[in-house]
Amino acid sequence: MNQNIDDLISQLPQLPQLESKKAEIQDSGGNNWKCYCCGDKGIVHPHLARLVIADYDASNNNTPLPLCHHFSECTPNWVAQVDVDNRFDRDICENLHKINLLQWKKHSEQCAVSINERNQKKIKDFTSCFGSSISVESQEVF
């Protein structure tokens, strides 16, 4: 093999840059829940229930499930078959919805930053292996 890396690179076709088709990121940070209190399941997420009931234990089968009252659609049709806690009124569920929505937004932003940092490191590592024979433009993921 008498070819060097620069010769091999020069043989690669030069393709045009495609236009970005960025997905619309909803307020939900990419998630499509209508209700962040229960994730559209009708039962308040355990980590949120613990904000209202400090010793709430979702793994205890004797603990009634906290029913979400944020939207009327949240209540599942199977709820009559289980023991539920109806103390989580609309105001509580609205606040839990807002809290979890903000947590999702923050998490999504942190993920985007992490992905961008990881990609920048990969680009830097890749270009350092091949020296200045290649140029790579950095682009953000989102």
FENPE-V357430 format. One line per field, one symbol per residue. burial: # if it has 16 or more other ideal C-beta (glycine too) atoms within 10 Angstrom, else .. Layout:
burial: ???
This chain:
burial: ............................###.#.######.####..##..#...#......#.#######..###..#....##..#...##..##..##..##..#...#..............................
